[in-house]
Amino acid sequence: MQSAALQAALWEIWSNFTQALTPIGHIAQPNTAVAMATDSPITLRVFSLNCWGIRYRSPHCSLRYHMIAELLASEKHDVVLLQEVWSEQDYLFLKKQLICTHPHSHYFKSGVIGSGLAVFSKHNLQDSFLYRYSLNGYPYMAHHGDWFGGKAVGLVIFNVCGLTAHVYVTHLHAEYCRDKDSYLPHRVVQAWELQQFVRHTSRGADLVILGGDLNMHPQDLGTRLLLTYTGLRDCYAETEQFDGCEEGRTLIAENPFTDKKELIPFEKGIRIDYIFFKGSSRVCVKCKLFSTTKGSVPGKPFPYSDHEALSAELLLLPQQTVDPNGAELHSCDTDALAELVDTVTEARTEVKVGLHCAERMRHTSARTGLLGLVLLMLELAIGVVPWLTPGTQQPFPQASFYLLGVLCLATLLSALLLYIFYCTQVKALQAAEDQMHLAVGGLQEKLHGRPLGRPGDPYYEALAFSQPMPLDPEE
């Protein structure tokens, strides 16, 4: 009996040992129960809203957060993507109010006052990451405040019935004047970094969702760059049913919080808030219903925010075929590649314009700093004269002399700070332009290396006799 017990004990020890040596890849295989859970269609409801939560400045901020909490608790969306939750106290309030309906949440902290990004979810969040954009306005434009917010894109990962979902929430730099938009290069670079972040971090994901305030119109350069490069699809354009403002507008004239000057020349409103999605080889995604709020809340004197809230109902249809190489799903035909080359080239041109402006401002700040240094040295020389020649009186009144010295020192320090700031701006713009240069070269190589069609095809003949001009080597 002792021998049998000893053999049983040794066998158990050996089994545990061999199990510990089993490769991780074999342990991590999905079980049958999870795989079976994805055989039927899955409904995923997504909500996005720019809350306009600027404490002591946004009207009725506290009351509007109570209204938002009531809406989210009653609607019970699967994923909630919020922007401009600038105060962490407001986030904690929403977290407390939504503990029953959305027990999992994450608040992305960035910059001086925070990124304002928050995610609430029914599903357990497995991982999160924040990427802060390299360009985000100017610190001396304090009345705009974008630089202090630390605009960024946040990523959360969770599991839905065995499917891995990568959900992104972002908020890009605002457009304060469409005719003379000095922030356009910054927003283009942000869109470029956003598409890079989504592409490189979503590899292997079964479902990709991006929501937020992009501050770009549907046909703007940044929007086209994002969609064509990532293969993301617009819920408004793809939905089977729509209920909301005309043309999906999210800044409308009927909203009492909207500044009508911001809508010029778009009197009826603009669409700058979006929910994008993309499936994979494991799951086909369709937008069944997309809706927006329509101004003031029924029974309330004002709306949830100056932006309209977005709600999308996505239908996930699991597929049996799996691409082991994780190939891109969006179209890679000749037309799509040619369009992508044109879009990236246009973005590169816009970045070059911003680069020239930043270099000019850097030179201006350097010259201003040099002038301040010369004046300060002259002040010091004048101040030293009475010490070197006893009996000589100070040629300037003492108060004016010290005031002039303080101004010279302030000019020198301000110019130095601006020079450092614009040096970082130039480096960031140069980095983005270099990345776009490589991307255009790679896309052109892929375009020329692909079969362009059959002889006799008009598009084939056009490409055969009019090849795109190569880039300037000096660029």
C-alpha positions as CSV (number, residue, x, y, z in Angstrom):
1,M,0.0,0.0,0.0
2,Q,2.8,2.4,0.8
3,S,4.5,1.5,-2.5
4,A,1.2,2.3,-4.4
5,A,0.8,5.6,-2.6
6,L,4.4,6.5,-3.3
7,Q,3.9,5.7,-7.0
8,A,0.7,7.8,-7.1
9,A,2.5,10.7,-5.4
10,L,5.5,10.5,-7.8
11,W,3.1,10.4,-10.8
12,E,1.3,13.5,-9.6
13,I,4.6,15.4,-9.1
14,W,5.7,14.3,-12.6
15,S,2.4,15.4,-14.2
16,N,2.7,18.9,-12.5
17,F,6.3,19.2,-13.7
18,T,5.5,18.3,-17.3
19,Q,2.6,20.7,-17.3
20,A,4.8,23.5,-16.1
21,L,7.2,22.8,-19.0
22,T,4.4,23.0,-21.6
23,P,5.1,25.9,-24.0
24,I,3.1,29.1,-23.3
25,G,1.6,29.1,-26.7
26,H,-0.2,25.7,-26.0
27,I,-1.6,27.0,-22.7
28,A,-2.9,30.2,-24.2
29,Q,-5.1,28.5,-26.8
30,P,-8.8,29.5,-26.5
31,N,-11.0,27.0,-25.0
32,T,-14.0,25.4,-26.7
33,A,-16.5,27.2,-24.6
34,V,-15.2,30.6,-25.6
35,A,-15.0,29.7,-29.2
36,M,-18.6,28.4,-29.1
37,A,-19.7,31.7,-27.5
38,T,-18.7,33.6,-30.7
39,D,-20.7,31.4,-33.1
40,S,-23.8,33.6,-32.9
41,P,-24.1,37.4,-33.7
42,I,-23.1,39.7,-30.9
43,T,-24.4,43.2,-30.4
44,L,-22.0,45.9,-29.1
45,R,-23.3,49.4,-28.3
46,V,-20.9,52.3,-28.3
47,F,-21.4,55.8,-27.0
48,S,-19.2,58.9,-27.5
49,L,-19.6,62.5,-26.2
50,N,-17.5,65.6,-25.8
51,C,-18.7,66.6,-22.3
52,W,-17.4,70.2,-22.5
53,G,-16.5,69.8,-18.8
54,I,-14.5,73.0,-18.1
55,R,-15.2,73.8,-14.5
56,Y,-16.2,77.4,-13.6
57,R,-16.4,78.2,-17.3
58,S,-18.7,75.8,-19.0
59,P,-22.3,76.7,-18.2
60,H,-24.2,74.2,-15.9
61,C,-21.3,71.9,-15.8
62,S,-22.2,70.0,-12.6
63,L,-25.9,69.6,-13.6
64,R,-24.9,68.4,-17.1
65,Y,-22.7,65.7,-15.6
66,H,-25.7,64.5,-13.5
67,M,-27.7,64.4,-16.8
68,I,-25.0,62.5,-18.5
69,A,-24.8,60.0,-15.7
70,E,-28.6,59.4,-15.8
71,L,-28.4,58.9,-19.6
72,L,-25.6,56.4,-19.4
73,A,-27.1,54.5,-16.5
74,S,-30.4,54.1,-18.4
75,E,-29.1,53.4,-21.9
76,K,-26.5,50.8,-20.6
77,H,-24.1,51.0,-23.5
78,D,-21.3,48.4,-23.7
79,V,-18.5,51.0,-24.1
80,V,-18.6,54.7,-23.3
81,L,-16.0,57.1,-24.8
82,L,-15.9,60.6,-23.2
83,Q,-13.8,63.6,-24.0
84,E,-13.2,66.9,-22.2
85,V,-13.7,65.4,-18.8
86,W,-11.1,67.9,-17.6
87,S,-11.6,67.4,-13.9
88,E,-10.8,64.1,-12.2
89,Q,-13.5,64.9,-9.6
90,D,-16.1,64.8,-12.4
91,Y,-14.6,61.4,-13.6
92,L,-14.9,60.0,-10.1
93,F,-18.4,61.3,-9.8
94,L,-19.4,59.4,-13.1
95,K,-17.5,56.3,-11.9
96,K,-19.5,56.3,-8.7
97,Q,-22.8,56.8,-10.5
98,L,-22.1,54.1,-13.1
99,I,-20.6,51.5,-10.8
100,C,-23.6,49.2,-11.4
101,T,-24.0,49.6,-15.2
102,H,-20.3,50.2,-16.1
103,P,-18.1,48.7,-13.4
104,H,-14.9,49.0,-15.4
105,S,-13.4,52.4,-16.2
106,H,-10.1,54.2,-17.0
107,Y,-9.1,57.8,-16.9
108,F,-6.2,58.9,-19.1
109,K,-4.0,61.5,-17.4
110,S,-1.8,63.8,-19.5
111,G,-0.4,67.3,-19.8
112,V,-1.0,70.0,-17.2
113,I,-4.8,69.6,-16.7
114,G,-5.2,66.1,-18.2
115,S,-6.2,64.7,-21.6
116,G,-9.9,64.8,-20.7
117,L,-10.3,61.2,-22.0
118,A,-12.2,58.6,-20.1
119,V,-13.6,55.1,-20.9
120,F,-16.4,53.3,-19.1
121,S,-17.2,49.7,-20.0
122,K,-19.4,46.7,-19.1
123,H,-16.5,44.4,-19.9
124,N,-13.4,43.9,-17.9
125,L,-10.5,46.1,-19.2
126,Q,-7.4,44.0,-19.6
127,D,-4.9,46.7,-20.7
128,S,-4.6,50.4,-21.4
129,F,-2.1,52.7,-23.0
130,L,-1.9,56.5,-23.7
131,Y,0.0,58.1,-26.5
132,R,0.4,61.9,-26.3
133,Y,0.7,63.8,-29.6
134,S,4.0,65.4,-30.3
135,L,2.4,68.6,-31.5
136,N,-0.5,70.3,-29.7
137,G,-0.7,74.0,-30.2
138,Y,1.2,76.8,-28.6
139,P,1.6,77.5,-24.8
140,Y,1.4,81.3,-25.3
141,M,-2.1,80.9,-26.8
142,A,-3.5,80.4,-23.3
143,H,-7.0,81.5,-24.2
144,H,-7.3,78.4,-26.4
145,G,-5.9,76.0,-23.8
146,D,-5.2,73.1,-26.1
147,W,-1.5,72.9,-25.2
148,F,-2.2,72.6,-21.5
149,G,-4.6,69.8,-22.1
150,G,-2.0,67.4,-23.5
151,K,-4.2,66.0,-26.4
152,A,-3.7,62.3,-26.8
153,V,-5.2,59.0,-27.9
154,G,-6.1,56.4,-25.3
155,L,-6.3,52.6,-25.9
156,V,-8.2,50.0,-23.8
157,I,-8.3,46.3,-24.6
158,F,-11.0,43.9,-23.5
159,N,-12.6,40.6,-24.4
160,V,-16.1,40.2,-25.9
161,C,-17.2,36.6,-26.1
162,G,-13.7,35.4,-27.0
163,L,-13.0,38.3,-29.4
164,T,-10.3,40.8,-28.6
165,A,-11.5,44.4,-28.9
166,H,-9.1,47.4,-29.2
167,V,-11.0,50.6,-28.4
168,Y,-9.5,54.0,-28.9
169,V,-10.7,57.4,-27.7
170,T,-9.1,60.7,-28.8
171,H,-9.5,64.4,-29.0
172,L,-7.6,66.4,-31.6
173,H,-6.7,70.1,-31.6
174,A,-9.6,72.5,-32.2
175,E,-10.1,74.5,-35.3
176,Y,-10.6,78.1,-34.3
177,C,-10.6,79.8,-37.7
178,R,-11.1,77.7,-40.9
179,D,-9.9,80.5,-43.3
180,K,-6.7,81.1,-41.4
181,D,-6.0,78.0,-39.5
182,S,-2.6,78.2,-37.9
183,Y,-3.2,74.9,-36.2
184,L,-3.8,72.9,-39.4
185,P,-0.2,71.4,-39.6
186,H,-0.6,70.3,-36.0
187,R,-3.9,68.6,-36.6
188,V,-2.5,66.9,-39.7
189,V,0.4,65.6,-37.7
190,Q,-1.9,64.4,-35.0
191,A,-4.0,62.6,-37.6
192,W,-0.8,61.0,-38.9
193,E,0.3,59.9,-35.5
194,L,-3.2,58.6,-34.7
195,Q,-3.4,56.4,-37.8
196,Q,0.1,55.1,-37.0
197,F,-0.8,54.3,-33.4
198,V,-4.0,52.5,-34.5
199,R,-2.3,50.5,-37.2
200,H,0.6,49.4,-35.2
201,T,-1.3,48.6,-31.9
202,S,-4.3,46.9,-33.5
203,R,-2.4,44.1,-35.2
204,G,-4.0,40.9,-34.0
205,A,-7.2,42.6,-32.8
206,D,-10.5,41.0,-33.8
207,L,-12.4,44.3,-33.5
208,V,-11.2,47.9,-33.7
209,I,-13.3,50.9,-32.5
210,L,-12.2,54.6,-32.6
211,G,-14.4,57.3,-31.2
212,G,-13.9,60.9,-30.2
213,D,-13.8,64.6,-31.2
214,L,-11.5,64.9,-34.2
215,N,-12.3,68.6,-34.9
216,M,-12.2,67.7,-38.6
217,H,-14.9,67.7,-41.3
218,P,-15.5,64.4,-43.1
219,Q,-13.6,65.5,-46.2
220,D,-10.8,67.2,-44.4
221,L,-7.2,66.0,-45.1
222,G,-6.7,64.5,-41.7
223,T,-10.0,62.5,-41.8
224,R,-9.2,61.1,-45.3
225,L,-5.6,60.3,-44.1
226,L,-7.0,58.4,-41.1
227,L,-9.6,56.4,-43.0
228,T,-7.6,55.5,-46.1
229,Y,-4.5,54.4,-44.2
230,T,-6.2,52.3,-41.4
231,G,-9.2,50.9,-43.3
232,L,-11.6,52.2,-40.6
233,R,-15.2,52.7,-41.6
234,D,-17.5,55.6,-40.6
235,C,-20.6,54.5,-38.6
236,Y,-22.6,57.3,-40.1
237,A,-21.7,56.3,-43.7
238,E,-22.1,52.6,-43.1
239,T,-25.2,52.4,-40.8
240,E,-28.3,50.6,-41.9
241,Q,-30.5,52.9,-39.8
242,F,-29.9,56.5,-38.8
243,D,-31.7,58.7,-36.3
244,G,-30.3,62.1,-35.5
245,C,-29.3,65.5,-36.8
246,E,-29.3,66.1,-40.5
247,E,-26.1,64.7,-42.2
248,G,-24.9,63.5,-38.8
249,R,-23.9,67.0,-37.6
250,T,-22.6,67.2,-34.1
251,L,-22.2,70.9,-33.8
252,I,-25.6,72.4,-34.6
253,A,-27.1,75.9,-34.6
254,E,-30.1,74.7,-32.5
255,N,-27.8,73.9,-29.6
256,P,-28.0,76.8,-27.1
257,F,-24.4,76.3,-26.1
258,T,-23.0,76.6,-29.6
259,D,-21.3,79.8,-30.6
260,K,-22.8,80.7,-33.9
261,K,-19.6,82.4,-35.0
262,E,-17.8,79.0,-35.0
263,L,-20.3,77.7,-37.6
264,I,-19.6,80.4,-40.2
265,P,-19.9,79.6,-43.1
266,F,-21.7,76.4,-42.1
267,E,-24.9,77.8,-40.8
268,K,-26.7,74.5,-40.2
269,G,-23.8,73.0,-38.4
270,I,-20.8,70.7,-38.9
271,R,-19.8,67.1,-38.2
272,I,-16.6,66.7,-36.2
273,D,-17.3,63.9,-33.8
274,Y,-17.1,60.3,-35.1
275,I,-17.3,56.6,-34.3
276,F,-15.2,54.4,-36.6
277,F,-14.9,50.6,-36.6
278,K,-13.1,47.8,-38.4
279,G,-13.4,44.0,-38.2
280,S,-11.0,41.2,-39.0
281,S,-10.7,37.8,-40.6
282,R,-12.4,36.4,-37.4
283,V,-15.4,38.7,-37.3
284,C,-17.4,40.8,-39.7
285,V,-18.7,44.1,-38.2
286,K,-21.7,45.9,-39.4
287,C,-23.3,49.1,-38.0
288,K,-27.0,48.3,-37.5
289,L,-28.0,51.7,-35.9
290,F,-26.4,55.1,-35.6
291,S,-28.0,58.0,-33.8
292,T,-27.2,61.4,-32.4
293,T,-28.9,63.7,-29.9
294,K,-30.8,66.7,-31.2
295,G,-30.0,69.7,-29.1
296,S,-31.8,70.2,-25.8
297,V,-32.8,67.2,-23.8
298,P,-36.5,66.6,-23.6
299,G,-37.8,67.9,-20.3
300,K,-34.6,69.8,-19.6
301,P,-33.7,73.4,-20.3
302,F,-30.4,72.6,-22.1
303,P,-28.5,69.7,-23.8
304,Y,-25.8,67.4,-22.4
305,S,-23.0,69.4,-24.0
306,D,-22.2,71.9,-26.8
307,H,-21.6,68.7,-28.9
308,E,-24.2,66.2,-29.8
309,A,-23.7,62.7,-28.3
310,L,-23.2,59.7,-30.7
311,S,-24.5,56.2,-30.2
312,A,-23.7,53.2,-32.5
313,E,-25.1,49.7,-32.4
314,L,-22.5,47.3,-33.9
315,L,-23.3,43.8,-35.0
316,L,-20.4,41.3,-34.8
317,L,-20.7,38.3,-37.0
318,P,-18.0,35.7,-36.3
319,Q,-16.4,34.1,-39.3
320,Q,-14.8,30.7,-39.6
321,T,-11.9,31.6,-41.8
322,V,-8.8,32.9,-40.0
323,D,-5.9,34.7,-41.7
324,P,-2.7,33.4,-39.9
325,N,-0.7,36.3,-41.3
326,G,-3.0,39.0,-39.9
327,A,-3.1,40.7,-43.3
328,E,-4.8,44.1,-43.7
329,L,-8.5,43.9,-44.4
330,H,-9.0,47.1,-46.3
331,S,-8.7,47.4,-50.0
332,C,-5.2,47.3,-51.4
333,D,-6.1,47.5,-55.1
334,T,-4.5,50.0,-57.4
335,D,-7.1,52.7,-57.0
336,A,-6.9,52.6,-53.2
337,L,-3.1,52.7,-53.2
338,A,-3.1,55.6,-55.7
339,E,-5.5,57.5,-53.5
340,L,-3.5,56.8,-50.4
341,V,-0.3,58.1,-52.2
342,D,-2.1,61.3,-53.1
343,T,-3.4,61.8,-49.6
344,V,-0.1,61.2,-47.9
345,T,1.6,63.5,-50.4
346,E,-0.9,66.2,-49.6
347,A,-0.4,65.8,-45.9
348,R,3.4,66.0,-46.4
349,T,2.9,69.3,-48.3
350,E,0.9,70.7,-45.4
351,V,3.5,69.6,-42.9
352,K,6.2,71.3,-44.9
353,V,4.2,74.5,-44.7
354,G,4.0,74.2,-41.0
355,L,7.8,73.4,-40.8
356,H,8.7,76.5,-42.7
357,C,6.6,78.6,-40.4
358,A,8.1,77.0,-37.3
359,E,11.6,77.6,-38.6
360,R,10.8,81.2,-39.3
361,M,9.5,81.7,-35.8
362,R,12.6,79.9,-34.4
363,H,14.8,82.4,-36.2
364,T,12.7,85.3,-35.0
365,S,13.0,84.2,-31.4
366,A,16.7,83.7,-31.8
367,R,17.2,87.3,-33.1
368,T,14.9,88.7,-30.4
369,G,16.9,86.9,-27.8
370,L,20.2,88.2,-29.2
371,L,18.8,91.7,-29.1
372,G,17.7,91.2,-25.5
373,L,21.2,90.0,-24.6
374,V,22.9,93.0,-26.3
375,L,20.6,95.4,-24.5
376,L,21.2,93.6,-21.2
377,M,25.0,93.7,-21.7
378,L,24.7,97.5,-22.5
379,E,22.7,98.0,-19.3
380,L,25.4,96.2,-17.3
381,A,28.1,98.3,-18.9
382,I,26.2,101.5,-18.0
383,G,25.8,100.3,-14.5
384,V,29.5,99.5,-14.1
385,V,30.6,103.0,-15.2
386,P,30.0,104.7,-11.8
387,W,32.0,101.9,-10.1
388,L,35.0,102.3,-12.5
389,T,35.1,106.1,-12.5
390,P,34.4,107.4,-9.0
391,G,32.5,110.7,-8.9
392,T,30.7,110.0,-12.2
393,Q,26.9,110.3,-11.8
394,Q,24.5,107.7,-13.2
395,P,23.3,109.2,-16.6
396,F,19.8,107.6,-16.2
397,P,17.2,107.9,-13.4
398,Q,17.6,104.9,-11.1
399,A,14.0,103.7,-11.5
400,S,14.1,103.9,-15.3
401,F,17.5,102.1,-15.3
402,Y,16.2,99.2,-13.3
403,L,13.0,99.0,-15.2
404,L,14.8,98.8,-18.5
405,G,17.1,96.1,-17.1
406,V,14.1,94.0,-16.0
407,L,12.5,94.4,-19.5
408,C,15.7,93.3,-21.2
409,L,16.0,90.3,-18.9
410,A,12.4,89.4,-19.5
411,T,12.8,89.7,-23.3
412,L,15.9,87.5,-23.1
413,L,14.2,84.8,-21.1
414,S,11.0,84.8,-23.1
415,A,12.9,84.6,-26.4
416,L,15.0,81.7,-25.0
417,L,11.9,79.8,-24.0
418,L,10.3,80.4,-27.4
419,Y,13.4,79.3,-29.1
420,I,13.5,76.0,-27.2
421,F,9.7,75.5,-27.8
422,Y,10.1,76.1,-31.6
423,C,13.1,73.8,-31.7
424,T,10.9,71.0,-30.4
425,Q,8.2,72.1,-33.0
426,V,10.7,71.9,-35.8
427,K,12.0,68.5,-34.7
428,A,8.5,67.1,-34.5
429,L,7.4,68.4,-37.9
430,Q,10.7,67.2,-39.4
431,A,10.1,63.7,-37.9
432,A,6.5,63.6,-39.3
433,E,7.7,64.8,-42.7
434,D,10.5,62.1,-42.8
435,Q,7.9,59.4,-41.9
436,M,5.6,60.6,-44.6
437,H,8.5,60.6,-47.1
438,L,9.3,56.9,-46.3
439,A,5.6,56.1,-46.4
440,V,5.1,57.6,-49.9
441,G,8.2,55.7,-51.1
442,G,6.9,52.5,-49.8
443,L,3.4,53.0,-51.2
444,Q,4.8,54.0,-54.6
445,E,7.0,50.9,-54.6
446,K,3.9,48.7,-53.8
447,L,1.9,50.5,-56.4
448,H,4.4,50.0,-59.1
449,G,5.0,46.4,-58.1
450,R,1.4,45.4,-58.2
451,P,-0.4,44.2,-61.4
452,L,-2.1,47.3,-62.7
453,G,-4.6,45.6,-64.9
454,R,-4.9,44.2,-68.4
455,P,-3.7,45.8,-71.6
456,G,-6.6,47.7,-73.1
457,D,-7.9,48.8,-69.7
458,P,-8.1,52.7,-69.7
459,Y,-6.7,52.9,-66.2
460,Y,-3.9,50.6,-67.2
461,E,-3.0,52.6,-70.3
462,A,-3.1,55.8,-68.3
463,L,-0.6,54.5,-65.7
464,A,1.6,53.0,-68.4
465,F,2.2,56.3,-70.1
466,S,2.0,58.7,-67.2
467,Q,4.0,57.4,-64.2
468,P,4.0,59.5,-61.0
469,M,7.0,61.9,-60.8
470,P,9.7,60.6,-58.4
471,L,10.4,62.6,-55.2
472,D,13.1,65.2,-55.2
473,P,16.2,63.6,-53.7
474,E,16.9,66.8,-51.7
475,E,13.5,66.4,-50.1
